[in-house]
Amino acid sequence: MANHGHKRDTNARSKPRLVTIAASVSTLATLAVVGVGVLGSDPEIKEVVSANQASIGGAAPERKQEVSRSSGRASLDLDQLSASATYSRSANRLATQRAVKSADSKLWTTEELNLWDAPTDGATQVGSIDAGKQVLVTGREQNGRTEIVVGGQSRWVTADYLDDEKPVEGIGGECTNGTSVPSGVSPNIVKVHAAVCAAFPDITTYGTFRGDGEHSQGLAVDIMVSGDRGYQVRDFVREHYAELGVNYIIYSQQIWSVDRSGEGWRGMEDRGSTTANHYDHVHVTTY
């Protein structure tokens, strides 16, 4: 009887185990049915179900290496920047070619000028061009430089030293003493300096910009000379006033002007000092 009782206890304990196994099989069957419908509709759920199946007893599927979307965007941005830079360079070359090809206006160089390959601060000097040369201009200006055509190529020069009138020739030759006038003065002041410097290389001081009157406008120059040499300079400038664009000349308390040229040299009132009365320099005002 004891043995029979032991057998019943054993049978009684085994029943719940059978139910648990049956339930597990039922769950698997349910997952299989649900999985068939879900796997075809949602790839993320498909991945979860596949992982569950693997944990139950199947082999885990091999996952493909994910690609970073951010790295893809960065690569795309770099490609776009590179393409943009290439396009910009190409467009600039095309614009330059068109400007050079269509250039038909001409100006004269009033000084020896450096030639640059670009209008920017980092440009490279690629040569120079002499004063008194007529050059083609494209009409493009940037950073105080004008684009000209030299040998069929684009070159840039300082804009202030180009003029639409041919510079004075045969008035003393070339300036050889190294003096110059600053950029921004009248082109006629550039002419006066070039002519006087060439004819009187011993004169090395020229006063242009200062804060008053025509000097502040870049229309006047003081040629620092005195005595007989001063008279020579004033007469030289008056003789060539038309070519130099001169309006009037003052020296040694006397004035000569274009609008009263028939009166010759006229006396002026005393202004109180040697400099104010123009005894130590020839003052030239241009148009």
C-alpha positions in Angstrom: 0.0 0.0 0.0 2.9 2.3 0.8 4.2 1.7 -2.6 0.9 2.5 -4.2 0.7 5.7 -2.2 4.2 6.7 -3.4 3.2 6.0 -7.0 0.1 8.3 -6.8 2.3 11.1 -5.3 4.6 10.7 -8.2 1.8 10.8 -10.8 0.3 13.8 -9.0 3.5 15.8 -9.3 4.0 14.8 -13.0 0.7 16.3 -14.2 1.6 20.0 -13.8 4.9 19.3 -15.6 3.0 18.0 -18.6 0.7 21.0 -18.6 3.8 23.4 -18.5 5.3 21.6 -21.5 2.1 21.7 -23.4 1.8 25.4 -22.7 5.3 26.0 -24.0 4.5 24.1 -27.1 1.3 26.1 -27.5 3.2 29.3 -27.1 5.7 28.3 -29.7 3.0 27.5 -32.1 1.3 30.9 -31.4 4.6 32.7 -32.0 5.1 30.8 -35.2 1.7 31.8 -36.4 2.0 35.4 -35.3 5.5 35.6 -36.7 4.4 34.6 -40.2 2.0 37.5 -40.4 4.3 40.0 -38.7 7.5 39.2 -40.4 6.1 40.2 -43.8 4.9 43.6 -42.6 7.4 45.1 -40.2 11.2 44.6 -40.6 11.9 45.8 -37.0 9.4 43.3 -35.5 10.8 40.6 -37.8 14.2 41.2 -36.2 12.8 40.9 -32.7 10.9 37.8 -33.5 14.0 36.2 -35.1 16.0 37.1 -32.0 13.3 35.4 -29.8 13.3 32.3 -31.9 17.1 32.2 -31.7 16.9 32.5 -27.9 14.4 29.7 -27.8 16.6 27.3 -29.7 17.3 28.6 -33.2 20.6 30.1 -34.5 20.9 33.9 -34.2 21.0 35.5 -37.6 24.1 37.4 -38.6 23.5 41.2 -38.3 24.7 43.4 -41.1 27.1 46.2 -40.2 25.2 49.4 -39.7 26.3 52.5 -41.7 26.5 55.8 -39.8 24.1 58.3 -41.3 26.0 61.2 -39.8 29.3 60.0 -41.5 27.4 59.7 -44.7 26.2 63.3 -44.4 29.6 64.6 -43.6 31.1 62.8 -46.7 28.3 64.3 -48.8 28.9 67.8 -47.4 32.7 67.6 -48.2 31.8 66.4 -51.7 29.4 69.4 -52.1 32.1 71.9 -50.8 34.7 70.4 -53.2 32.3 70.6 -56.1 31.4 74.2 -55.2 35.0 75.2 -55.0 35.7 73.6 -58.3 32.7 75.4 -59.9 33.8 78.7 -58.4 37.3 78.4 -59.9 35.9 77.4 -63.2 33.4 80.2 -63.2 36.2 82.7 -62.3 38.4 81.4 -65.2 35.5 81.7 -67.6 34.7 85.3 -66.5 38.4 86.3 -66.9 38.5 84.7 -70.3 35.4 86.6 -71.4 36.7 89.9 -69.9 40.0 89.6 -71.7 38.4 88.6 -75.0 35.9 91.5 -74.9 38.4 94.2 -73.8 38.3 97.1 -76.2 39.1 100.3 -74.1 42.6 101.6 -73.9 44.4 103.7 -71.2 48.0 104.9 -70.8 50.4 104.0 -68.1 51.7 107.2 -66.4 54.3 105.4 -64.3 56.2 102.1 -64.5 53.8 99.6 -63.0 54.1 96.2 -61.4 52.0 93.5 -63.0 50.0 91.2 -60.7 48.3 87.9 -61.4 45.3 88.8 -59.2 43.7 91.8 -57.4 44.1 90.2 -54.0 46.7 90.9 -51.3 48.3 87.5 -51.8 48.8 88.1 -55.6 52.1 87.3 -57.2 54.1 89.9 -59.2 54.6 88.6 -62.7 56.5 91.4 -64.3 56.2 95.2 -64.9 55.2 97.6 -67.7 56.9 100.8 -68.6 55.4 104.3 -68.4 53.8 105.7 -71.5 52.4 102.4 -72.7 48.9 102.1 -74.0 47.1 99.0 -72.7 43.8 97.3 -73.1 41.5 97.4 -70.0 38.7 95.0 -69.3 36.7 97.4 -67.1 37.0 95.2 -64.0 38.4 96.8 -60.8 39.0 95.5 -57.4 41.0 96.5 -54.3 42.4 99.6 -56.0 43.6 97.7 -59.0 42.5 97.6 -62.6 42.6 94.6 -64.9 44.5 95.0 -68.1 45.4 92.7 -71.0 49.1 92.0 -71.5 50.1 89.4 -74.1 46.6 88.1 -74.2 46.6 87.4 -70.4 44.8 89.0 -67.5 47.1 91.3 -65.4 46.3 93.7 -62.6 47.9 97.1 -62.0 47.4 100.1 -59.6 44.4 101.9 -60.9 45.6 105.4 -60.1 48.4 105.3 -62.6 46.3 104.8 -65.7 45.1 107.7 -67.8 42.9 108.2 -70.9 45.4 110.8 -72.2 48.8 110.0 -73.5 51.4 111.1 -71.0 53.8 113.9 -71.7 56.6 112.8 -73.9 59.8 114.7 -74.8 59.6 116.9 -71.7 62.9 116.0 -70.0 62.9 112.2 -70.5 62.3 109.8 -67.6 62.3 110.3 -63.9 65.5 108.7 -62.6 65.9 110.0 -59.0 63.5 107.5 -57.4 60.9 110.1 -56.2 57.2 109.5 -56.6 53.8 110.9 -55.6 51.3 109.0 -53.5 48.3 107.1 -55.0 45.1 109.0 -55.0 46.4 112.3 -56.4 45.1 113.7 -59.6 46.5 112.1 -62.8 47.6 115.5 -63.8 49.7 115.8 -60.6 51.3 112.5 -61.6 52.1 114.1 -65.0 53.6 117.2 -63.4 55.8 115.2 -61.1 57.0 112.9 -63.9 57.9 115.9 -66.2 59.6 118.0 -63.5 61.5 115.0 -62.1 62.8 114.1 -65.5 63.8 117.6 -66.4 65.2 118.5 -62.9 66.5 115.3 -61.3 68.2 117.3 -58.5 64.8 118.2 -57.0 63.8 115.4 -54.7 61.1 116.8 -52.5 57.4 117.1 -53.6 54.6 118.0 -51.2 51.1 116.7 -52.2 48.5 115.7 -49.6 47.8 117.9 -46.6 44.6 119.0 -44.8 43.7 122.2 -46.6 42.4 123.4 -50.0 43.4 121.8 -53.2 46.2 119.8 -51.5 43.5 117.9 -49.5 41.8 117.0 -52.9 45.0 115.7 -54.5 45.0 118.5 -57.0 48.1 120.5 -55.9 51.8 119.8 -55.5 54.6 121.9 -54.0 57.9 121.5 -55.8 60.5 122.3 -53.1 63.0 124.6 -54.8 64.2 128.2 -54.5 66.3 130.9 -56.2 67.0 130.8 -59.9 66.2 127.1 -60.1 62.7 127.9 -58.9 62.2 130.3 -61.8 63.4 127.7 -64.2 60.9 125.2 -62.8 57.9 127.6 -62.9 58.7 128.6 -66.5 59.0 125.0 -67.5 55.6 124.1 -66.0 53.9 127.1 -67.6 55.4 126.3 -71.0 53.8 122.8 -70.8 50.7 123.7 -68.9 48.3 122.3 -71.5 49.9 118.9 -71.6 50.2 118.7 -67.9 46.7 119.9 -67.1 47.8 122.9 -65.1 45.3 125.4 -63.7 47.7 127.9 -62.1 51.3 128.3 -60.8 52.6 130.3 -57.8 56.2 131.2 -57.1 58.1 134.0 -55.4 54.9 135.9 -54.5 53.6 135.8 -58.1 50.8 133.8 -59.8 50.1 132.8 -63.3 46.7 131.2 -64.2 45.1 129.8 -67.3 41.9 132.0 -67.1 44.1 135.2 -66.9 47.0 134.0 -69.0 46.9 137.2 -71.0 48.0 139.1 -67.9 51.2 137.0 -67.5 52.7 136.8 -64.0 50.8 138.9 -61.4 51.9 140.0 -58.0 50.3 138.8 -54.8 49.7 140.3 -51.4 52.2 139.6 -48.7 51.2 136.6 -46.6 53.8 137.1 -43.9 56.4 134.4 -44.4 58.9 132.9 -46.9 56.8 129.8 -47.3 53.5 131.5 -47.4 54.8 133.8 -50.1 56.1 130.8 -52.0 59.8 131.7 -52.1 61.0 128.2 -51.2 58.7 126.2 -53.5 56.8 126.3 -56.7 53.1 125.6 -56.1 51.2 123.9 -59.0 47.4 123.4 -59.0 45.9 121.1 -61.6 42.5 120.4 -62.9 
